[in-house]
Amino acid sequence: MANDPFTLVVALDANNTAHGTLYIDDGETYEYKNNKYIYAKISYVPKQITYTLVNPSAQFASRAWIERIVIAGIRTAPRTARLQHGGRSTALQMTLHRGNDVLVIRKPGAPVSEDWSIQFAE
């Protein structure tokens, strides 16, 4: 499980924003006391998703990645989405499911162990 991909579900509030966290450790030991974990803050504001490690000095070896991002409550799909990670910018595929206002970003491939962001353009 430590290296399985994740789906992030982002449920927008009345202000068209969302905030949450992701926590990962080995699930078996007390190594989190020795900074062996991943704890990230996730924020959505119009035109951007940010994923930021809360404690960058904490280290947990994981090949896990973000397989899908589901944004619920979005009424208008952005024209483009680009993953910003490690000094690179990568175009992403999106699908808007009209009728239930859900935008799905497929396979952004963002690692859970590093900071990244997604920029949207109208």
FIPA-329588 format. One record per residue: residue in one letter; x, y, z of N, C-alpha, C in turn; residue number from 1. Coordinates in pm, whole numbers, plus 50000, padded with zeros to 5 digits. Layout:
<atoms>
[A; [X; Y; Z]; [X; Y; Z]; [X; Y; Z]; NUM]
...
</atoms>
This chain:
<atoms>
[M; [50080; 49880; 50000]; [50000; 50000; 50000]; [50084; 50126; 50000]; 1]
[A; [50202; 50121; 50055]; [50284; 50242; 50069]; [50320; 50302; 49934]; 2]
[N; [50320; 50222; 49829]; [50357; 50273; 49697]; [50240; 50275; 49599]; 3]
[D; [50119; 50250; 49648]; [50001; 50253; 49562]; [49966; 50396; 49523]; 4]
[P; [49909; 50417; 49405]; [49868; 50552; 49365]; [49746; 50599; 49443]; 5]
[F; [49730; 50730; 49448]; [49619; 50793; 49521]; [49527; 50867; 49426]; 6]
[T; [49399; 50872; 49463]; [49301; 50962; 49400]; [49268; 51069; 49502]; 7]
[L; [49285; 51195; 49463]; [49246; 51306; 49549]; [49105; 51350; 49510]; 8]
[V; [49017; 51361; 49606]; [48882; 51412; 49583]; [48876; 51550; 49646]; 9]
[V; [48848; 51650; 49564]; [48843; 51789; 49607]; [48697; 51835; 49598]; 10]
[A; [48636; 51862; 49713]; [48496; 51907; 49717]; [48495; 52057; 49742]; 11]
[L; [48454; 52133; 49642]; [48457; 52278; 49653]; [48346; 52328; 49745]; 12]
[D; [48379; 52433; 49821]; [48280; 52494; 49910]; [48208; 52608; 49838]; 13]
[A; [48128; 52683; 49910]; [48050; 52792; 49850]; [48138; 52902; 49793]; 14]
[N; [48262; 52912; 49839]; [48356; 53012; 49789]; [48441; 52960; 49673]; 15]
[N; [48409; 52839; 49626]; [48484; 52778; 49516]; [48628; 52747; 49556]; 16]
[T; [48648; 52709; 49684]; [48780; 52672; 49733]; [48770; 52541; 49811]; 17]
[A; [48884; 52480; 49839]; [48888; 52359; 49920]; [49027; 52347; 49982]; 18]
[H; [49032; 52286; 50102]; [49159; 52267; 50172]; [49154; 52132; 50241]; 19]
[G; [49268; 52063; 50242]; [49275; 51933; 50307]; [49419; 51892; 50329]; 20]
[T; [49437; 51771; 50381]; [49570; 51719; 50407]; [49579; 51573; 50364]; 21]
[L; [49702; 51528; 50348]; [49731; 51387; 50321]; [49843; 51345; 50416]; 22]
[Y; [49823; 51234; 50486]; [49924; 51182; 50577]; [49954; 51037; 50539]; 23]
[I; [50084; 51005; 50529]; [50127; 50869; 50495]; [50244; 50832; 50586]; 24]
[D; [50238; 50713; 50644]; [50355; 50654; 50709]; [50350; 50504; 50686]; 25]
[D; [50437; 50429; 50751]; [50440; 50285; 50723]; [50321; 50211; 50783]; 26]
[G; [50247; 50272; 50873]; [50127; 50211; 50928]; [50153; 50097; 51024]; 27]
[E; [50280; 50071; 51057]; [50312; 49956; 51140]; [50399; 49988; 51260]; 28]
[T; [50485; 50087; 51247]; [50583; 50115; 51352]; [50561; 50255; 51409]; 29]
[Y; [50650; 50292; 51499]; [50648; 50427; 51556]; [50754; 50516; 51491]; 30]
[E; [50796; 50482; 51371]; [50900; 50559; 51301]; [50856; 50702; 51269]; 31]
[Y; [50726; 50728; 51275]; [50681; 50866; 51253]; [50743; 50959; 51358]; 32]
[K; [50776; 50905; 51475]; [50840; 50986; 51580]; [50980; 51029; 51538]; 33]
[N; [51037; 50959; 51441]; [51169; 50992; 51386]; [51158; 51061; 51251]; 34]
[N; [51048; 51131; 51230]; [51023; 51206; 51105]; [51018; 51117; 50981]; 35]
[K; [50967; 50996; 50995]; [50951; 50905; 50881]; [50804; 50904; 50839]; 36]
[Y; [50761; 51011; 50774]; [50623; 51023; 50728]; [50615; 51130; 50620]; 37]
[I; [50500; 51134; 50556]; [50466; 51240; 50461]; [50339; 51305; 50514]; 38]
[Y; [50343; 51435; 50527]; [50225; 51511; 50570]; [50218; 51634; 50481]; 39]
[A; [50115; 51641; 50399]; [50104; 51748; 50300]; [49973; 51823; 50314]; 40]
[K; [49978; 51950; 50282]; [49861; 52037; 50278]; [49821; 52053; 50132]; 41]
[I; [49693; 52038; 50104]; [49640; 52049; 49968]; [49540; 52165; 49966]; 42]
[S; [49557; 52257; 49873]; [49466; 52371; 49862]; [49421; 52388; 49718]; 43]
[Y; [49293; 52418; 49703]; [49237; 52452; 49572]; [49180; 52593; 49582]; 44]
[V; [49223; 52678; 49494]; [49162; 52809; 49473]; [49141; 52817; 49323]; 45]
[P; [49049; 52899; 49277]; [49030; 52905; 49132]; [49164; 52930; 49061]; 46]
[K; [49187; 52851; 48961]; [49307; 52856; 48877]; [49429; 52784; 48933]; 47]
[Q; [49417; 52718; 49052]; [49536; 52650; 49104]; [49505; 52548; 49213]; 48]
[I; [49578; 52435; 49207]; [49585; 52339; 49317]; [49730; 52339; 49363]; 49]
[T; [49752; 52346; 49494]; [49888; 52336; 49546]; [49897; 52219; 49644]; 50]
[Y; [50009; 52150; 49639]; [50039; 52037; 49727]; [50174; 52071; 49790]; 51]
[T; [50173; 52095; 49922]; [50293; 52141; 49991]; [50320; 52055; 50113]; 52]
[L; [50443; 52007; 50126]; [50480; 51930; 50244]; [50481; 52021; 50366]; 53]
[V; [50415; 51978; 50473]; [50405; 52058; 50594]; [50538; 52060; 50667]; 54]
[N; [50606; 51947; 50673]; [50736; 51937; 50739]; [50837; 51883; 50638]; 55]
[P; [50903; 51970; 50563]; [50996; 51923; 50459]; [51113; 51840; 50514]; 56]
[S; [51143; 51851; 50644]; [51253; 51771; 50699]; [51210; 51627; 50725]; 57]
[A; [51080; 51600; 50727]; [51032; 51461; 50741]; [51057; 51389; 50609]; 58]
[Q; [51103; 51267; 50619]; [51135; 51187; 50500]; [51072; 51049; 50512]; 59]
[F; [50998; 51011; 50409]; [50941; 50876; 50405]; [50955; 50828; 50261]; 60]
[A; [51025; 50718; 50243]; [51048; 50665; 50108]; [50918; 50608; 50053]; 61]
[S; [50869; 50667; 49944]; [50748; 50619; 49880]; [50754; 50651; 49732]; 62]
[R; [50714; 50554; 49653]; [50700; 50578; 49508]; [50556; 50608; 49472]; 63]
[A; [50471; 50629; 49573]; [50330; 50659; 49549]; [50317; 50790; 49471]; 64]
[W; [50212; 50798; 49394]; [50189; 50915; 49309]; [50040; 50941; 49301]; 65]
[I; [50005; 51058; 49248]; [49865; 51095; 49233]; [49818; 51044; 49096]; 66]
[E; [49725; 50950; 49100]; [49674; 50887; 48978]; [49559; 50967; 48916]; 67]
[R; [49481; 51032; 49003]; [49361; 51102; 48954]; [49325; 51210; 49056]; 68]
[I; [49272; 51321; 49005]; [49217; 51425; 49090]; [49074; 51449; 49045]; 69]
[V; [48980; 51437; 49138]; [48839; 51457; 49110]; [48797; 51585; 49182]; 70]
[I; [48751; 51684; 49105]; [48708; 51811; 49163]; [48557; 51819; 49151]; 71]
[A; [48490; 51814; 49264]; [48343; 51815; 49267]; [48294; 51957; 49295]; 72]
[G; [48195; 51999; 49218]; [48135; 52131; 49237]; [48187; 52237; 49143]; 73]
[I; [48265; 52195; 49044]; [48318; 52291; 48947]; [48215; 52309; 48835]; 74]
[R; [48184; 52432; 48803]; [48078; 52456; 48706]; [48131; 52481; 48565]; 75]
[T; [48249; 52539; 48556]; [48307; 52568; 48426]; [48446; 52506; 48421]; 76]
[A; [48469; 52423; 48322]; [48599; 52358; 48310]; [48703; 52457; 48262]; 77]
[P; [48823; 52451; 48319]; [48930; 52533; 48265]; [48967; 52483; 48125]; 78]
[R; [49028; 52569; 48049]; [49067; 52532; 47912]; [49188; 52439; 47915]; 79]
[T; [49283; 52468; 48005]; [49403; 52386; 48016]; [49441; 52366; 48162]; 80]
[A; [49519; 52261; 48187]; [49577; 52236; 48319]; [49721; 52192; 48297]; 81]
[R; [49811; 52246; 48379]; [49953; 52213; 48367]; [50010; 52181; 48505]; 82]
[L; [50076; 52066; 48516]; [50145; 52028; 48638]; [50279; 52100; 48642]; 83]
[Q; [50306; 52167; 48754]; [50435; 52234; 48778]; [50506; 52153; 48885]; 84]
[H; [50619; 52092; 48848]; [50693; 52008; 48943]; [50838; 51999; 48901]; 85]
[G; [50927; 52023; 48994]; [51068; 52007; 48966]; [51119; 52094; 48853]; 86]
[G; [51064; 52213; 48838]; [51108; 52304; 48732]; [51052; 52271; 48595]; 87]
[R; [50962; 52174; 48589]; [50902; 52135; 48461]; [50754; 52165; 48461]; 88]
[S; [50699; 52184; 48342]; [50556; 52208; 48325]; [50503; 52104; 48226]; 89]
[T; [50400; 52030; 48268]; [50346; 51921; 48187]; [50196; 51941; 48167]; 90]
[A; [50150; 51934; 48042]; [50007; 51945; 48012]; [49934; 51821; 48064]; 91]
[L; [49813; 51841; 48116]; [49734; 51733; 48174]; [49602; 51716; 48099]; 92]
[Q; [49550; 51592; 48102]; [49420; 51563; 48042]; [49310; 51583; 48146]; 93]
[M; [49200; 51644; 48101]; [49086; 51668; 48190]; [48957; 51629; 48119]; 94]
[T; [48858; 51590; 48200]; [48724; 51562; 48150]; [48624; 51626; 48244]; 95]
[L; [48534; 51708; 48189]; [48427; 51767; 48270]; [48302; 51682; 48252]; 96]
[H; [48248; 51634; 48363]; [48123; 51557; 48360]; [48009; 51654; 48390]; 97]
[R; [47949; 51705; 48285]; [47840; 51802; 48300]; [47721; 51732; 48365]; 98]
[G; [47639; 51805; 48431]; [47524; 51747; 48499]; [47554; 51721; 48645]; 99]
[N; [47677; 51676; 48676]; [47712; 51661; 48817]; [47830; 51750; 48855]; 100]
[D; [47873; 51838; 48764]; [47978; 51938; 48791]; [48104; 51877; 48851]; 101]
[V; [48155; 51774; 48786]; [48277; 51707; 48831]; [48382; 51714; 48721]; 102]
[L; [48500; 51761; 48758]; [48614; 51764; 48668]; [48712; 51657; 48711]; 103]
[V; [48755; 51571; 48618]; [48850; 51465; 48648]; [48980; 51493; 48573]; 104]
[I; [49089; 51498; 48649]; [49223; 51512; 48591]; [49285; 51374; 48597]; 105]
[R; [49316; 51319; 48480]; [49369; 51183; 48472]; [49520; 51181; 48469]; 106]
[K; [49575; 51097; 48553]; [49718; 51065; 48557]; [49811; 51187; 48557]; 107]
[P; [49794; 51274; 48656]; [49891; 51384; 48663]; [50032; 51334; 48698]; 108]
[G; [50040; 51218; 48765]; [50170; 51159; 48795]; [50251; 51236; 48897]; 109]
[A; [50188; 51320; 48975]; [50259; 51399; 49076]; [50299; 51310; 49194]; 110]
[P; [50423; 51321; 49241]; [50466; 51239; 49355]; [50407; 51289; 49485]; 111]
[V; [50382; 51198; 49579]; [50328; 51239; 49709]; [50439; 51288; 49802]; 112]
[S; [50564; 51265; 49766]; [50677; 51298; 49854]; [50744; 51432; 49821]; 113]
[E; [50686; 51509; 49728]; [50746; 51637; 49688]; [50636; 51741; 49664]; 114]
[D; [50674; 51868; 49675]; [50581; 51978; 49646]; [50552; 51983; 49497]; 115]
[W; [50430; 52024; 49462]; [50391; 52046; 49322]; [50266; 52133; 49318]; 116]
[S; [50232; 52179; 49199]; [50108; 52255; 49181]; [50052; 52227; 49043]; 117]
[I; [49923; 52256; 49027]; [49857; 52249; 48897]; [49799; 52387; 48870]; 118]
[Q; [49834; 52442; 48756]; [49784; 52573; 48714]; [49676; 52553; 48610]; 119]
[F; [49563; 52622; 48627]; [49453; 52615; 48531]; [49446; 52746; 48454]; 120]
[A; [49410; 52737; 48327]; [49388; 52856; 48244]; [49247; 52851; 48186]; 121]
[E; [49183; 52964; 48182]; [49046; 52975; 48128]; [49050; 52994; 47978]; 122]
</atoms>
